[in-house]
Amino acid sequence: MVKVEIVEEKDAESSGNSPYASSSSSRHSSQESISSISSELSAEESLYDRISALVDIVPPTTRHSISTKVSKAASFFKTSGKVVGNIVWIVTTSALLVGLPLALSLEDEAKIVAQEREMMAQQQGAQQMLSSGSAYPPPPGSNQAPQKGIVPPGF
């Protein structure tokens, strides 16, 4: 358990040597001191200034290791991005040069097969009509057996 105790400074000279000592009473609001410090820092320093000041704080060996790791990561992402881009390029151009003509030829082949089926159906219908001898089907009360074949819709 921690015990907190307020200690009053008795010696004015010792507080004058401290860089953190203030000339006013030591019991002023902490909010005022924090707000005054933050406003002074934000007005005088930029983010770049603060980051560049870290050079003095971080040891050279640590800076070198951080720099090496960041450069290796950047190099890895750059190289992998180039490789992925090349792979995408190869797949895309191959699909366009091989896949598109193949798809078009398959579609043309399907059209030709459909036309051949239609022509075969027309030829079979014409042969059935010629073999029966008349262009019209027999009347409903005739003795002929009904022919099976293509019957137009509505009949």
Residue pairs with C-beta under 8 A, 6 or more apart in sequence:
9 15
9 26
15 21
22 28
22 33
55 63
58 66
121 150
124 149
124 150
125 149
125 150
128 147
128 149
128 150
129 135
132 147
137 146
137 147
137 155
138 144
138 146
